Every structure is written in C-alpha cells, then in structure tokens.
Amino acid sequence: MKALRVTVERIEGYCNQPMLIGDSFLVEGGKIKIPHQKHVCMWALQSMMPIFPLLQRAESRKGDWTSKRQQIFVCPDPKGKVYYRIERVEEK
C-alpha cells in the first residue's frame, strides 16, 4: 500500500479547529501519523477515510480517477471550506 500525505491547501471560510494552511498528516496503511502538537479535524477525517484505501492501492487502472498524482478534498463543513491535498508519498 502507498503512504499518503494529507495537507491543508487553502481555507475559504472559517475553521474552528483551527486547521492552518500547510498542516499535514500521514496515512500509512491503517495508521494515521499526526505531527507532535498538531491535530486533525475528526469531521474532515471521517469524510476522507473511505477514499484512503482507494488511493493507497499500489496499482491504479488506466483511466481510473485514482491514478492522478494528487486529489483535492473539501471539508464537509459549508462554513469552513477547508481544502485538503491528498497525495501519494514516493517510496524512498
């Protein structure tokens, strides 16, 4: 499975968490690694979680939307409008 980095790309509303542009966390298999002294909104995380396994697949099929290098996800809070960039982390 590929690791994913989820980064706050922009905020077009008010986030009461507060998430900050540039905040990020890693998804490695079934583990979520959040940097020390940081956090992630559980509502945004809950709505992103169903797509993590799809983006973690080792091989994408041709023409499959998961074959893109990165995906943009918008928080479900209509007042927050936090945009997250979800991208595969290249293996070292």
N, CA, C and O atoms as CSV, one atom per row, in Angstrom:
chain,resi,resn,atom,element,x,y,z
A,1,MET,N,N,0.829,-1.189,0.000
A,1,MET,CA,C,0.000,0.000,0.000
A,1,MET,C,C,0.875,1.255,0.000
A,1,MET,O,O,1.921,1.307,0.646
A,2,LYS,N,N,0.423,2.240,-0.727
A,2,LYS,CA,C,1.133,3.512,-0.773
A,2,LYS,C,C,0.800,4.339,0.463
A,2,LYS,O,O,-0.313,4.270,0.984
A,3,ALA,N,N,1.757,5.110,0.922
A,3,ALA,CA,C,1.511,6.068,2.000
A,3,ALA,C,C,0.930,7.335,1.382
A,3,ALA,O,O,1.197,7.653,0.224
A,4,LEU,N,N,0.140,8.046,2.161
A,4,LEU,CA,C,-0.483,9.284,1.693
A,4,LEU,C,C,-0.118,10.431,2.616
A,4,LEU,O,O,-0.013,10.256,3.830
A,5,ARG,N,N,0.074,11.601,2.037
A,5,ARG,CA,C,0.236,12.818,2.818
A,5,ARG,C,C,-1.005,13.671,2.555
A,5,ARG,O,O,-1.375,13.906,1.404
A,6,VAL,N,N,-1.641,14.130,3.628
A,6,VAL,CA,C,-2.832,14.975,3.536
A,6,VAL,C,C,-2.438,16.342,4.091
A,6,VAL,O,O,-2.038,16.460,5.250
A,7,THR,N,N,-2.555,17.375,3.251
A,7,THR,CA,C,-2.092,18.719,3.601
A,7,THR,C,C,-3.215,19.731,3.403
A,7,THR,O,O,-3.948,19.673,2.416
A,8,VAL,N,N,-3.342,20.658,4.351
A,8,VAL,CA,C,-4.296,21.757,4.186
A,8,VAL,C,C,-3.735,22.679,3.113
A,8,VAL,O,O,-2.670,23.272,3.284
A,9,GLU,N,N,-4.461,22.794,2.003
A,9,GLU,CA,C,-4.001,23.600,0.879
A,9,GLU,C,C,-4.514,25.039,0.944
A,9,GLU,O,O,-3.763,25.983,0.699
A,10,ARG,N,N,-5.800,25.200,1.276
A,10,ARG,CA,C,-6.347,26.556,1.412
A,10,ARG,C,C,-7.621,26.492,2.245
A,10,ARG,O,O,-8.228,25.435,2.417
A,11,ILE,N,N,-8.002,27.655,2.754
A,11,ILE,CA,C,-9.207,27.772,3.573
A,11,ILE,C,C,-9.999,28.952,3.037
A,11,ILE,O,O,-9.491,30.071,2.968
A,12,GLU,N,N,-11.242,28.699,2.659
A,12,GLU,CA,C,-12.074,29.761,2.087
A,12,GLU,C,C,-13.209,30.170,3.023
A,12,GLU,O,O,-14.130,30.878,2.615
A,13,GLY,N,N,-13.143,29.732,4.252
A,13,GLY,CA,C,-14.176,30.061,5.220
A,13,GLY,C,C,-13.547,30.173,6.594
A,13,GLY,O,O,-12.401,30.603,6.730
A,14,TYR,N,N,-14.292,29.788,7.600
A,14,TYR,CA,C,-13.804,29.820,8.972
A,14,TYR,C,C,-13.740,28.402,9.514
A,14,TYR,O,O,-14.755,27.705,9.557
A,15,CYS,N,N,-12.568,27.976,9.924
A,15,CYS,CA,C,-12.376,26.655,10.518
A,15,CYS,C,C,-12.194,26.844,12.016
A,15,CYS,O,O,-11.241,27.499,12.439
A,16,ASN,N,N,-13.080,26.290,12.821
A,16,ASN,CA,C,-12.982,26.485,14.270
A,16,ASN,C,C,-12.067,25.469,14.954
A,16,ASN,O,O,-12.068,25.388,16.182
A,17,GLN,N,N,-11.292,24.696,14.204
A,17,GLN,CA,C,-10.440,23.677,14.814
A,17,GLN,C,C,-9.160,24.234,15.440
A,17,GLN,O,O,-8.851,23.681,16.495
A,18,PRO,N,N,-8.403,25.143,15.047
A,18,PRO,CA,C,-8.256,25.694,13.697
A,18,PRO,C,C,-7.208,24.911,12.910
A,18,PRO,O,O,-6.122,24.620,13.409
A,19,MET,N,N,-7.553,24.584,11.694
A,19,MET,CA,C,-6.577,23.993,10.782
A,19,MET,C,C,-5.844,25.157,10.126
A,19,MET,O,O,-6.452,26.193,9.857
A,20,LEU,N,N,-4.575,25.006,9.872
A,20,LEU,CA,C,-3.766,26.062,9.267
A,20,LEU,C,C,-3.222,25.590,7.926
A,20,LEU,O,O,-2.928,24.408,7.749
A,21,ILE,N,N,-3.090,26.503,6.998
A,21,ILE,CA,C,-2.510,26.159,5.697
A,21,ILE,C,C,-1.123,25.575,5.922
A,21,ILE,O,O,-0.306,26.140,6.650
A,22,GLY,N,N,-0.872,24.442,5.289
A,22,GLY,CA,C,0.403,23.753,5.437
A,22,GLY,C,C,0.379,22.628,6.462
A,22,GLY,O,O,1.261,21.770,6.445
A,23,ASP,N,N,-0.613,22.607,7.360
A,23,ASP,CA,C,-0.735,21.489,8.302
A,23,ASP,C,C,-0.904,20.200,7.508
A,23,ASP,O,O,-1.594,20.177,6.489
A,24,SER,N,N,-0.275,19.132,7.976
A,24,SER,CA,C,-0.393,17.868,7.251
A,24,SER,C,C,-0.273,16.689,8.209
A,24,SER,O,O,0.172,16.827,9.348
A,25,PHE,N,N,-0.686,15.521,7.706
A,25,PHE,CA,C,-0.507,14.274,8.432
A,25,PHE,C,C,-0.296,13.169,7.412
A,25,PHE,O,O,-0.588,13.341,6.228
A,26,LEU,N,N,0.213,12.034,7.875
A,26,LEU,CA,C,0.491,10.886,7.012
A,26,LEU,C,C,-0.491,9.763,7.289
A,26,LEU,O,O,-0.912,9.552,8.427
A,27,VAL,N,N,-0.850,9.048,6.238
A,27,VAL,CA,C,-1.630,7.826,6.357
A,27,VAL,C,C,-0.741,6.715,5.810
A,27,VAL,O,O,-0.411,6.696,4.624
A,28,GLU,N,N,-0.359,5.794,6.685
A,28,GLU,CA,C,0.498,4.670,6.298
A,28,GLU,C,C,-0.225,3.382,6.654
A,28,GLU,O,O,-0.302,3.002,7.823
A,29,GLY,N,N,-0.752,2.716,5.636
A,29,GLY,CA,C,-1.563,1.531,5.896
A,29,GLY,C,C,-2.790,1.941,6.690
A,29,GLY,O,O,-3.563,2.789,6.245
A,30,GLY,N,N,-2.972,1.352,7.854
A,30,GLY,CA,C,-4.092,1.701,8.714
A,30,GLY,C,C,-3.724,2.690,9.805
A,30,GLY,O,O,-4.516,2.924,10.718
A,31,LYS,N,N,-2.527,3.279,9.725
A,31,LYS,CA,C,-2.064,4.210,10.760
A,31,LYS,C,C,-2.156,5.650,10.265
A,31,LYS,O,O,-1.873,5.946,9.104
A,32,ILE,N,N,-2.556,6.529,11.166
A,32,ILE,CA,C,-2.567,7.964,10.876
A,32,ILE,C,C,-1.517,8.591,11.773
A,32,ILE,O,O,-1.598,8.485,12.997
A,33,LYS,N,N,-0.535,9.241,11.174
A,33,LYS,CA,C,0.558,9.853,11.925
A,33,LYS,C,C,0.429,11.370,11.867
A,33,LYS,O,O,0.616,11.987,10.818
A,34,ILE,N,N,0.109,11.954,13.011
A,34,ILE,CA,C,-0.079,13.397,13.119
A,34,ILE,C,C,1.147,13.966,13.827
A,34,ILE,O,O,1.541,13.448,14.872
A,35,PRO,N,N,1.768,15.032,13.277
A,35,PRO,CA,C,2.945,15.618,13.931
A,35,PRO,C,C,2.639,16.061,15.369
A,35,PRO,O,O,1.510,16.431,15.691
A,36,HIS,N,N,3.649,16.016,16.206
A,36,HIS,CA,C,3.544,16.418,17.611
A,36,HIS,C,C,2.960,17.825,17.731
A,36,HIS,O,O,3.338,18.727,16.982
A,37,GLN,N,N,2.060,18.002,18.656
A,37,GLN,CA,C,1.395,19.277,18.940
A,37,GLN,C,C,0.451,19.739,17.830
A,37,GLN,O,O,0.016,20.891,17.841
A,38,LYS,N,N,0.129,18.876,16.883
A,38,LYS,CA,C,-0.829,19.198,15.823
A,38,LYS,C,C,-2.060,18.318,16.005
A,38,LYS,O,O,-2.083,17.454,16.881
A,39,HIS,N,N,-3.053,18.526,15.206
A,39,HIS,CA,C,-4.273,17.727,15.269
A,39,HIS,C,C,-4.935,17.727,13.899
A,39,HIS,O,O,-4.496,18.418,12.980
A,40,VAL,N,N,-5.995,16.943,13.779
A,40,VAL,CA,C,-6.775,16.913,12.541
A,40,VAL,C,C,-8.249,16.908,12.948
A,40,VAL,O,O,-8.626,16.278,13.936
A,41,CYS,N,N,-9.061,17.602,12.191
A,41,CYS,CA,C,-10.492,17.669,12.456
A,41,CYS,C,C,-11.110,16.290,12.223
A,41,CYS,O,O,-10.962,15.716,11.144
A,42,MET,N,N,-11.800,15.760,13.230
A,42,MET,CA,C,-12.358,14.420,13.082
A,42,MET,C,C,-13.485,14.376,12.055
A,42,MET,O,O,-13.725,13.328,11.456
A,43,TRP,N,N,-14.181,15.493,11.840
A,43,TRP,CA,C,-15.266,15.506,10.855
A,43,TRP,C,C,-14.698,15.436,9.436
A,43,TRP,O,O,-15.215,14.708,8.588
A,44,ALA,N,N,-13.646,16.188,9.189
A,44,ALA,CA,C,-12.996,16.118,7.880
A,44,ALA,C,C,-12.370,14.735,7.687
A,44,ALA,O,O,-12.495,14.137,6.618
A,45,LEU,N,N,-11.697,14.233,8.722
A,45,LEU,CA,C,-11.059,12.923,8.637
A,45,LEU,C,C,-12.084,11.826,8.357
A,45,LEU,O,O,-11.852,10.950,7.523
A,46,GLN,N,N,-13.201,11.876,9.046
A,46,GLN,CA,C,-14.246,10.872,8.862
A,46,GLN,C,C,-14.735,10.841,7.421
A,46,GLN,O,O,-15.003,9.767,6.882
A,47,SER,N,N,-14.854,11.992,6.799
A,47,SER,CA,C,-15.363,12.004,5.432
A,47,SER,C,C,-14.282,11.659,4.399
A,47,SER,O,O,-14.614,11.270,3.280
A,48,MET,N,N,-13.007,11.792,4.750
A,48,MET,CA,C,-11.913,11.409,3.849
A,48,MET,C,C,-11.602,9.925,3.909
A,48,MET,O,O,-11.158,9.345,2.918
A,49,MET,N,N,-11.827,9.305,5.053
A,49,MET,CA,C,-11.379,7.927,5.283
A,49,MET,C,C,-11.833,6.915,4.233
A,49,MET,O,O,-11.050,6.025,3.901
A,50,PRO,N,N,-13.046,6.995,3.692
A,50,PRO,CA,C,-13.428,5.986,2.692
A,50,PRO,C,C,-12.572,5.995,1.425
A,50,PRO,O,O,-12.474,4.973,0.746
A,51,ILE,N,N,-11.951,7.133,1.095
A,51,ILE,CA,C,-11.146,7.154,-0.126
A,51,ILE,C,C,-9.679,6.798,0.101
A,51,ILE,O,O,-8.950,6.555,-0.861
A,52,PHE,N,N,-9.233,6.763,1.363
A,52,PHE,CA,C,-7.836,6.426,1.626
A,52,PHE,C,C,-7.438,5.072,1.030
A,52,PHE,O,O,-6.420,5.008,0.340
A,53,PRO,N,N,-8.190,3.983,1.260
A,53,PRO,CA,C,-7.768,2.685,0.696
A,53,PRO,C,C,-7.694,2.700,-0.832
A,53,PRO,O,O,-6.838,2.039,-1.420
A,54,LEU,N,N,-8.583,3.446,-1.469
A,54,LEU,CA,C,-8.546,3.522,-2.933
A,54,LEU,C,C,-7.267,4.197,-3.416
A,54,LEU,O,O,-6.654,3.760,-4.390
A,55,LEU,N,N,-6.869,5.266,-2.729
A,55,LEU,CA,C,-5.664,5.987,-3.127
A,55,LEU,C,C,-4.390,5.272,-2.703
A,55,LEU,O,O,-3.315,5.552,-3.235
A,56,GLN,N,N,-4.498,4.357,-1.755
A,56,GLN,CA,C,-3.322,3.622,-1.289
A,56,GLN,C,C,-2.998,2.403,-2.139
A,56,GLN,O,O,-1.947,1.787,-1.962
A,57,ARG,N,N,-3.877,2.052,-3.048
A,57,ARG,CA,C,-3.607,0.877,-3.888
A,57,ARG,C,C,-2.272,1.048,-4.613
A,57,ARG,O,O,-1.927,2.141,-5.061
A,58,ALA,N,N,-1.549,-0.026,-4.715
A,58,ALA,CA,C,-0.239,0.016,-5.368
A,58,ALA,C,C,-0.369,0.311,-6.861
A,58,ALA,O,O,0.440,1.056,-7.414
A,59,GLU,N,N,-1.361,-0.255,-7.508
A,59,GLU,CA,C,-1.535,-0.081,-8.945
A,59,GLU,C,C,-2.906,0.527,-9.244
A,59,GLU,O,O,-3.929,0.041,-8.760
A,60,SER,N,N,-2.915,1.580,-10.037
A,60,SER,CA,C,-4.178,2.156,-10.492
A,60,SER,C,C,-4.447,1.676,-11.904
A,60,SER,O,O,-3.524,1.465,-12.691
A,61,ARG,N,N,-5.694,1.509,-12.209
A,61,ARG,CA,C,-6.049,1.103,-13.569
A,61,ARG,C,C,-6.035,2.320,-14.488
A,61,ARG,O,O,-6.318,3.436,-14.051
A,62,LYS,N,N,-5.712,2.109,-15.739
A,62,LYS,CA,C,-5.665,3.194,-16.710
A,62,LYS,C,C,-7.032,3.875,-16.792
A,62,LYS,O,O,-8.058,3.204,-16.907
A,63,GLY,N,N,-7.041,5.199,-16.734
A,63,GLY,CA,C,-8.284,5.956,-16.800
A,63,GLY,C,C,-9.019,6.061,-15.474
A,63,GLY,O,O,-10.046,6.734,-15.383
A,64,ASP,N,N,-8.499,5.398,-14.440
A,64,ASP,CA,C,-9.104,5.428,-13.112
A,64,ASP,C,C,-8.792,6.773,-12.462
A,64,ASP,O,O,-7.663,7.253,-12.563
A,65,TRP,N,N,-9.763,7.389,-11.800
A,65,TRP,CA,C,-9.535,8.695,-11.174
A,65,TRP,C,C,-8.461,8.627,-10.109
A,65,TRP,O,O,-7.853,9.647,-9.787
A,66,THR,N,N,-8.209,7.447,-9.551
A,66,THR,CA,C,-7.184,7.332,-8.515
A,66,THR,C,C,-5.771,7.346,-9.089
A,66,THR,O,O,-4.800,7.365,-8.332
A,67,SER,N,N,-5.643,7.338,-10.400
A,67,SER,CA,C,-4.303,7.345,-10.996
A,67,SER,C,C,-3.666,8.727,-10.984
A,67,SER,O,O,-2.480,8.862,-11.282
A,68,LYS,N,N,-4.436,9.757,-10.643
A,68,LYS,CA,C,-3.866,11.105,-10.546
A,68,LYS,C,C,-2.867,11.152,-9.400
A,68,LYS,O,O,-3.030,10.464,-8.393
A,69,ARG,N,N,-1.835,11.966,-9.563
A,69,ARG,CA,C,-0.786,12.092,-8.559
A,69,ARG,C,C,-1.331,12.623,-7.240
A,69,ARG,O,O,-0.871,12.235,-6.167
A,70,GLN,N,N,-2.311,13.511,-7.328
A,70,GLN,CA,C,-2.905,14.064,-6.118
A,70,GLN,C,C,-4.389,14.324,-6.310
A,70,GLN,O,O,-4.873,14.454,-7.435
A,71,GLN,N,N,-5.096,14.395,-5.207
A,71,GLN,CA,C,-6.533,14.651,-5.211
A,71,GLN,C,C,-6.802,15.834,-4.289
A,71,GLN,O,O,-6.067,16.052,-3.326
A,72,ILE,N,N,-7.837,16.587,-4.576
A,72,ILE,CA,C,-8.264,17.669,-3.693
A,72,ILE,C,C,-9.561,17.237,-3.028
A,72,ILE,O,O,-10.474,16.737,-3.685
A,73,PHE,N,N,-9.629,17.435,-1.732
A,73,PHE,CA,C,-10.798,17.072,-0.942
A,73,PHE,C,C,-11.240,18.314,-0.180
A,73,PHE,O,O,-10.397,19.035,0.355
A,74,VAL,N,N,-12.539,18.580,-0.120
A,74,VAL,CA,C,-13.060,19.739,0.598
A,74,VAL,C,C,-13.801,19.255,1.834
A,74,VAL,O,O,-14.634,18.352,1.754
A,75,CYS,N,N,-13.500,19.850,2.964
A,75,CYS,CA,C,-14.162,19.534,4.223
A,75,CYS,C,C,-15.671,19.667,4.048
A,75,CYS,O,O,-16.127,20.568,3.344
A,76,PRO,N,N,-16.454,18.790,4.672
A,76,PRO,CA,C,-17.905,18.849,4.503
A,76,PRO,C,C,-18.581,20.022,5.215
A,76,PRO,O,O,-19.771,20.254,5.004
A,77,ASP,N,N,-17.855,20.766,6.053
A,77,ASP,CA,C,-18.443,21.908,6.745
A,77,ASP,C,C,-18.599,23.071,5.764
A,77,ASP,O,O,-17.595,23.620,5.310
A,78,PRO,N,N,-19.831,23.459,5.425
A,78,PRO,CA,C,-20.026,24.512,4.424
A,78,PRO,C,C,-19.497,25.876,4.862
A,78,PRO,O,O,-19.262,26.743,4.020
A,79,LYS,N,N,-19.308,26.079,6.166
A,79,LYS,CA,C,-18.761,27.355,6.647
A,79,LYS,C,C,-17.241,27.342,6.676
A,79,LYS,O,O,-16.606,28.396,6.626
A,80,GLY,N,N,-16.650,26.141,6.756
A,80,GLY,CA,C,-15.202,26.033,6.855
A,80,GLY,C,C,-14.503,26.065,5.516
A,80,GLY,O,O,-13.529,26.793,5.329
A,81,LYS,N,N,-15.006,25.272,4.584
A,81,LYS,CA,C,-14.413,25.149,3.249
A,81,LYS,C,C,-12.890,25.017,3.296
A,81,LYS,O,O,-12.158,25.795,2.682
A,82,VAL,N,N,-12.440,24.015,4.039
A,82,VAL,CA,C,-11.012,23.718,4.106
A,82,VAL,C,C,-10.697,22.733,2.983
A,82,VAL,O,O,-11.321,21.676,2.882
A,83,TYR,N,N,-9.734,23.083,2.146
A,83,TYR,CA,C,-9.314,22.244,1.019
A,83,TYR,C,C,-8.063,21.471,1.417
A,83,TYR,O,O,-7.066,22.050,1.850
A,84,TYR,N,N,-8.135,20.160,1.261
A,84,TYR,CA,C,-7.019,19.278,1.570
A,84,TYR,C,C,-6.464,18.687,0.277
A,84,TYR,O,O,-7.225,18.308,-0.613
A,85,ARG,N,N,-5.144,18.610,0.176
A,85,ARG,CA,C,-4.487,17.937,-0.938
A,85,ARG,C,C,-4.062,16.565,-0.425
A,85,ARG,O,O,-3.338,16.462,0.565
A,86,ILE,N,N,-4.513,15.520,-1.100
A,86,ILE,CA,C,-4.142,14.155,-0.735
A,86,ILE,C,C,-3.228,13.633,-1.833
A,86,ILE,O,O,-3.626,13.550,-2.995
A,87,GLU,N,N,-2.010,13.284,-1.464
A,87,GLU,CA,C,-1.057,12.816,-2.478
A,87,GLU,C,C,-0.312,11.592,-1.987
A,87,GLU,O,O,-0.081,11.408,-0.792
A,88,ARG,N,N,0.054,10.766,-2.943
A,88,ARG,CA,C,0.859,9.585,-2.626
A,88,ARG,C,C,2.275,10.022,-2.283
A,88,ARG,O,O,2.837,10.912,-2.921
A,89,VAL,N,N,2.837,9.390,-1.278
A,89,VAL,CA,C,4.214,9.682,-0.874
A,89,VAL,C,C,5.099,8.707,-1.625
A,89,VAL,O,O,4.890,7.495,-1.584
A,90,GLU,N,N,6.087,9.253,-2.308
A,90,GLU,CA,C,7.004,8.407,-3.062
A,90,GLU,C,C,7.851,7.570,-2.110
A,90,GLU,O,O,8.341,8.069,-1.097
A,91,GLU,N,N,8.014,6.306,-2.444
A,91,GLU,CA,C,8.834,5.419,-1.630
A,91,GLU,C,C,10.290,5.772,-1.812
A,91,GLU,O,O,10.731,6.142,-2.900
A,92,LYS,N,N,11.034,5.650,-0.714
A,92,LYS,CA,C,12.469,6.001,-0.743
A,92,LYS,C,C,13.317,4.805,-1.065
A,92,LYS,O,O,14.541,4.916,-1.131
